[in-house]
């Protein structure tokens, strides 16, 4: 499982480095086949001429994190440790971008209560 988490982080990092911002990045848009991870459903992706900036990458990662929170809320297993493993693969060793992302993740955490209300209604 650790290898899959690392691949997820690496795939997302490569996608952002290539300037691709997934329009609907969530767990269900990851395909795992033969222990390989593929990002799917890129039809509405935004493609830039260079790597995504911090803002675009952070938005995309927060969208992905929200999907993990929803998955957990619905009884799925994706632990905080799993998320941290994924982020470590995405960012490499601890650096300023990683610290800034953790700041925004913490800042947006209270917003998820609104999403959880919606999830409860649609469950």
Secondary structure, DSSP 4 states (H G I P E B T S, - for coil): -HHHHHHHHHHHHHHHHTTEE-TT-SGGGEEEETTEEEE---TT-EE-SSPPPHHHHHHHHHHHHHHHHHHHHTT----HHHHHHHHHHHH-SS-HHHHHHHHHHHHHGGGHHHHHHHHHHH-
